[in-house]
Amino acid sequence: MGLYTPVLIANSYTERTPLVFLICLLGVGIAIWKYKPAVSSNNNNNKCTSKPTSHNESQETYPPIQPLPDFNWETTEPLKFRPFKPKYHLTMALSNLDPSTLIQMDKTYKDRLAIRASLLQKYPDVVIGINNEADPQIYAAIRELYVFVVGTYLPTRYPRMFRLISTQPSDGDSKTGTETVTVLESMVTGAKIPLHFHESEPGSRTGRRELETLGTLVDEEFLILLPESSSSNQETSERYILQAYTTFFPSGFDTRKKLGLRLASIHSPVPGYKEKIERSMDRFFARIEVGQFVQRVNWSVTTDSELFAAFGGVHGEKGAEEKTLHLGELNVDSTVLRCERQTLHRLPQTKGLVFAFHTYTYPIQTVKDEGLGEEMAAAIDGLKRGSVPEMHWYKRGSIWGEAVKEFLRS
């Protein structure tokens, strides 16, 4: 991976269905729909009743989510991306996204959750971050995303994996002893996730509990960006600031160092960003409308298959000594093609932006076995032949490039 925002340098890609709608015009009218939380109809001694997922319903809400009633996560293969181009050009490369496909599930789900739980214990302040835990605007944006994912998206999209149930609160959480609370039950892990956290719990009303739960409930990273509070130049596009995140599988960056920064500052290490796409990215972020969902993919090669890579080793570092690997020094078993499926949408009520990504890794042996060795090798050379030749260095192609190409072509 290069960086984690949707402006990370990448080329357009093809999923299981070709994506043919490139984002050409910004400001297209998007239809807005209402949604209601899904509630399980399963008879499980817990009667389930429909319950609003927000105390602040507005005229704009998320689009309806299409259910997958027969989906089996245990037999579903991860999405496969091979975004190779003979020349690498620095573009946004966005395409439209069906909101129902926002969060992907596959047979790696349970194993990935175990890794996430371990990372939360080991690096709690690396994988979760909030710029100001006392800021009500940040908290409101986190809550809006959380209630949608937990209260609507998961039980609607994946009814064989998740369901909403009504249950009695734990001792001390109810004043009357008769009221019920709505929770999301995972039929995969057995976990019960509350829609609302009791105010006496540590981290309540800061957003931390919500982010910790999201980060260990779905195999997806979420980064929430809000506009600057004021702008001295009314003709300048709104600038967005990273205010909160969950990034359990960052690729070569420590997200703590990005909190509170504008997009331009976040991407300052990326070659060509300022000259080629900084202004267009600022405009796009300012103009993306409620109901509009976009996606993109990036790719890189890493010689370490670990998903958690917050402390470097993925991008070139100025002044660092770099040793070119030869084929005999390359650990083929741990060398992978690493791709991120990245999405961007606007929260309907708080109007914050949610950038999300799902990390996929594929052994380079697999790519070679598919007969795509030459295509990938040409794409590695193409990093130096496009609009930003420095990208080859930035992705550390000067270190692993020759060895990986030799293996792919052998």
N, C-alpha and C positions, 0 to 999 in steps of 0.2 A: 504494500500500500504506500501511497505517497503521503497525503494528509487525510484528515477525516471529514472535511467539509465537502459539500457537493461540488465545489470548484476544483477539487483535486484533479490533477491532470489525468485524463483518460480518453479513450476512444469509445464511440458508441458500440453497442453490443447486441447480440441476439440471445434470447432465452429460448424456452421451448417453443414459443410462438414468435415469429419475426416482429421486431418493433420498428414500425415504419413512420411513426409520427414524430418528427423532430420539432423541437420548440423553435418556431420561427418568429412568431409575433407575441409580444408580451401584452397583457391587458385584455385578453380575449374573455368575453363573458362566460362564466361558468355557472351551471345550474346548481342550486343549493337545495339540499334535502333535509328533512327532519329525521331524527332517529329516536328509537326507544331502546332501553336496555333489554337484553335477552334474558329470559328466566326459564330455568329448566322445568319441564313438565314431568320429570321423573318422579314416581312415587317412592320416596325414600324416607318415610316417617317425618320428613321435613316438608311441610307444605310450602310451595314456592309462590310468592305473590309478586306481581309487577311492582317495581319501585323506581322512581326517577333516579337517575344517576348524577344529577346535578341540582343544587339548590338555586342555580342562576341560569335558568334556561333562557336563551336568546333566540332571535329570529334566525340565526345562522348556526347550523350544527353540522356534524359529520354526515357524509353521504351514507345511504344504506349499505350494509355489508352482505354480500352473497354467501349463504351458508354452504359448507361442504359436508353434508350429512353422512356420507360414506367414507370420509377421509380416514386413512390408516397411516399414522405417522411412522409406525414401525417398519413399513414396507416401502416408504417413499424415499427415493434417492435424492440427495442434495441437488440443487440446481447446478447446471454445468455451464461454465463460461469459458470461452476461448477468444478473447477480444484482441486478436493479433492483427496488426496492420503493418504493411511493409515500410511505411513512413509514419512517424509519430508527430502529430500536430496538436498543439495546445489549444483545445476548444472546450466549451462546456459540455457538448455532446449529450444533451438531455433528450429524453423521450417521455411521452405520457405514461402514467401509471394507473392501472385499475386500483382504486382504493381498497377493494376486497383482498388484494394480494399484498397489502402493506407489510404483513409479518408472515414469514415463511416458516413452515415446520417440515422436518424430515427425520430420518432414522437416527441422526446424530443428536437429537434433542436432549435426551436424558443424560447422555455422557457430557454434553456441553454444560448442562445445568450443574453437574457435579464439579466441573472445573470452575465455574462461576462462583459457586458457594465457597470453594476453597480460596479463591482470589479475594473475595470479600473479607474473609477472615484475616488473610495475610496482608493485603494492601487496601484497607478500607478507605483511606484518603486519596488513593490513586485512582481507583475505579469509580468512585462517586465524588462529585464536586458541586458545590453551590457557591456562587460568588458572594452572596450576602444572605445569610439565613434569616435575617430580620426583615427582608424586603417582601412586602405582601404581593407585589406584582410577580416576582419570581415564583413565589409559592402558588399563586393562582394558576400560572401557566403549567407548573408541574402537576398540580391537582387535575387540571383539565385533561392533560394527556393521560394521566393515571386512570381516571374514571372512565375514559373512553376505552382504553386497552382492557382494563379489568372488568368493567361493567357492561361493555357492549361488544367490542371486537372479538375477544377470545371465545366467549360462549356462543356468539353468533356464527362466527366463521368455522370453529372447530367444536361442534357440539358433542362429539365423541371423546373429546379431551377435557373439556371444561363445561361447567354448568353453574348457574347462580342458584343458591338456596337460601332460605330464611332459617335462621338458627337462633338459639338463645345466647345472649352475650355471656361472657365469662364472669365469674363472681367479681363483684365490685364495679362492673361496667354499667350496670343497670340500676336505676333508682327504684323502680317499681317491681322489678323481678319478672314482669310479664311481657315487656316489649321484646321484639325480635330485631335482629340485624341481618342484613344481606351480605353474604360472602360468596366469593368465587371458589368453587371446589375443583381442584385438579384431579381428574380421574387417572392421571399418569403417575403422580407422586403421592396423592392423598392429601396434599396440603390444602388448607383453607385460608384464603386471602381476603381480608376485610376490604370493603369499599371505603370505609372511613376508619381512621385511627383515633383511639381515645386520647383526649387532650392531655391526660396525665402521663402518657407514654413518652419516653425520651425521643426527641427528634420530631414530635408531632408539631404541626403547623410551621415547619421549616421546609418540608419537602424531602428531607433525607429518608424518612421511612418509605415514602412512595418510590423514590429512586432506587433504594436498596431492593425493594420488592420487584420492581420492573426488571432490574438487572439480573435477578436470579429466577425470574418467572419465564422470560422469553430469551431466546438467543439472538438478541438484537441490541445494538447500542443506540442511545438516544441523546441528542445534544439540543438544548433549547436556547434559542437566540431571541433577544428582545431588542427593539430599537433604542437608540440613545434617547435620553429624556428630553433633550432639546437640540435644536440645530440653529446655528446663527445664519445660515444661508438657506433660504426657503427654496431656492432653485436646485439645491443639491439633494440627491437621493438620500433617503433615510439610511443611516449606517447601523448595521446590526452588531450586537455584542453577545459573546458567548456567556450565558449566565448560569447554566446548570448542565450537568451531563451524567450519563453512565457510559463508561467505556472500559469494558472488561477485556476486550481484545484489540487494544490500540496497536498500530503497526509502526513502531519506531518513534513515537512521541509520548510525552508525559502531559496529559491533558490539563493537569493542575496549572501548568505554565501558560495555558491558553485562556484560562478564565479571565473575564473582564476585558478581553481584547476584541478589537474590530476584526472583520474578515481580512482586511489588508495586512494587519499585523500578524494574524494567525498564519497567513501564507507567505510571510516575508522570506522564509528559506527557499520557496519554490522558484526555480529559475523561470524567468519570463512572465511570471504572474502579473507583476505591476504593469509591465509594458503592454501586455496583450489582452488580459481579461479582467483586470481589477475593476474598471469602471462598469463594464457590462454586468459583472457579478453583483456589484452594489445595486445597480438598477433592477436586476432580476429579483433579488431578494426583497427590494422595496415594493415591487409590483405584483408578486405572485399573490393570487387571490384565494380566498376561502373556497374550498371545493376543488382546487387545482392540485394535482399530485404529479410529481415528476420523478424520474429515476435515471441512473447512470451506473456505469461500472468502471472500476480501475483495475490495474494489474501490476504486479511486481514479482520478483523472484527472491526468495529468502533461503539461506542455507541452514536455517534452523526452523524446524516445523512447529515450534511453540506458538500458540495463539496469542499469549500475552507478551507483548514486546514494547513495553512503555519506556524502556531505558536505552533506546538506540539500537544500532546494528542493522537498520533497514535503509537509512538514507546516508548519502555521502556527507561527511563533516569536514568543513574547511580546516586545513592545518593538520588533519589526522593522517597518520602514516597508513598507506593502503598497500597491501601485498596482493598481487594478482594470483589467483588460484589456478593451478594446473589440474587437468582431469584426474590425475592420480591422487590429488589432495582433496578432491570434491567428495563429500559424503552424499552420494546419490539418494540414499534412503531418507535423509532428513531435508533434502532440497525440494522445495515446493513452489508451484505457481500459486500465488496468493491473490485472490480477487475479492473486492468488496462490491456488493450490490447496495447502492446508496440511494436514498429517497429523500424527498423534501416536500413538506406541506405546511400550510398555515393553520394554527389552532383557531377554530371558529369564534370563540368567545373572547379570549384574551388577546388574540391576534399575534401571538408569538409564532416563531418558526421552529419546526421540528425537523432537524436533520437526523436521519437514522441510517445505520448500515449493518449488514450481516456479512460476516467474514467466511469465505470459502477457501479451502486449501486443497490442492491436487498435486500428488507426487509427480515430478517431472518424468518418472518412469511411465506413469499412466498416460501422459501426453504423448510420449514417444510410442507407446503401444497402440495408441489410437491412429498412428500414421501422421501425426501433426508435428513431428520433430522439426522438419525443415521449415514449416510455417512459423513455429515459435522462434527458431534460430534467426530467421529473417526479421522477425519483429524485434528481436534484441538488437540486431544491427540497425534497424529502423529508428531506434531511439536517438541515434546520432544523425539521422538523415532528414528529420522533420524540421518543424519551425523553431524548436528549441533544442539544439544539439546537446546542451548541458544536462538535459534530462537523463542521458546515459550515465553521467557521473552521479547525478542526484539519486538515481535508483541503484547505485553501486554496481552498475554493469561493468565498470572498469575492474572490479574485483572478481565477480563470479562469471562474467559474460563469456569469456573464451572457453572456460571449462565446461559450462553448461551447453554452449553451442557445439562443442566437440562431442559431448555425450549424445546430444539430440541427433547429430548427423552420423553417429557411428553405427 
